Amino acid sequence: MTWLRRRMIEDMQLRGLSASTQENYVSAVRQLAEYYGKSPACITEEELRKYFLYLKNVKCVSRSTSTVALCAIKFLYQHTLRRIWPTLDLVRPPQEKKLPVVLSVAEVRRILACLRLLCYRACLSTIYTCGLRVSEAVRTQVRDIDSDRMLVHVSNGKGTKDRYVPLPQGSLELLRHYWRTHRHPRWLFPARTRAGVAASTGGTPMSVRGVQRAFQAALQESGIQKPATVHTLRHSFSTHLLEAGVNLRLIQAYLGHTSPTTTAVYTHLTPLTEDQAVETINQVLDGLWG
């Protein structure tokens, strides 16, 4: 490991960035170094400017990829190398206003039914029924399950925030059934061994990548053509709650969103909610012009 990478990782640790964010930032900076074939410490501001133009005009990277590259490179030069370059303030990822993919309840059931390994079925079912991010789900500990209050304690979520989310009875029974297969004292979803069995004494949780691969395999087997990912289960959870009449502010708390604007996107994904709103408006205005 080079001194620059080590220093950047230490700076990210001091900043409190998550392990996944650190990994993404290191990867983005490595791609910059590989593009020029030299250490990022030797790259000039003009070369950096040309690199961002290359990402935009030649590679035509997505907004998310562009954002990660900008944040990673900006962190390196402004915090680790202490270089304040105007180019880094000039670059802006393209604005996108895409609505997330949402699965119906029936489609979620079809996908979950295609999961043959209990560990993945339990994990992905929990992600959907509790609205968790995949990184939050795999890090869930046995002590986080409050069966008396029927809640899951999501500790150190995005933004290092804690929250509680409701735990459906069916999910609790599935988690208990799965836990009895490994009885790990700490992790609810411990890492699997090469034989495919969860290690009862392993020190790490199940890998995020393994859960993502299992979901994609189940999606393909289900025959559903939507471009869904594991995160789609979280979007679907939110939309289904909204359609069922759950208050938007409550959904915001369950998801751990800081701004209600982030949660409000789901109002555009629920035809049922729109129909209810139109019906309410008609009732309020009934007879107004009569």
Secondary structure as GFF3:
##gff-version 3
##sequence-region A 1 290
A	DSSP	alpha_helix	3	15	.	.	.	ID=ss1
A	DSSP	alpha_helix	19	36	.	.	.	ID=ss2
A	DSSP	three_ten_helix	40	42	.	.	.	ID=ss3
A	DSSP	alpha_helix	45	53	.	.	.	ID=ss4
A	DSSP	pi_helix	54	58	.	.	.	ID=ss5
A	DSSP	alpha_helix	63	75	.	.	.	ID=ss6
A	DSSP	pi_helix	76	80	.	.	.	ID=ss7
A	DSSP	alpha_helix	86	90	.	.	.	ID=ss8
A	DSSP	alpha_helix	105	113	.	.	.	ID=ss9
A	DSSP	alpha_helix	118	130	.	.	.	ID=ss10
A	DSSP	alpha_helix	134	138	.	.	.	ID=ss11
A	DSSP	three_ten_helix	142	144	.	.	.	ID=ss12
A	DSSP	beta_strand	145	146	.	.	.	ID=ss13
A	DSSP	beta_strand	151	154	.	.	.	ID=ss14
A	DSSP	three_ten_helix	158	160	.	.	.	ID=ss15
A	DSSP	beta_strand	163	166	.	.	.	ID=ss16
A	DSSP	alpha_helix	169	179	.	.	.	ID=ss17
A	DSSP	alpha_helix	208	222	.	.	.	ID=ss18
A	DSSP	alpha_helix	230	243	.	.	.	ID=ss19
A	DSSP	alpha_helix	248	255	.	.	.	ID=ss20
A	DSSP	alpha_helix	260	264	.	.	.	ID=ss21
A	DSSP	three_ten_helix	265	268	.	.	.	ID=ss22
A	DSSP	alpha_helix	271	285	.	.	.	ID=ss23
###
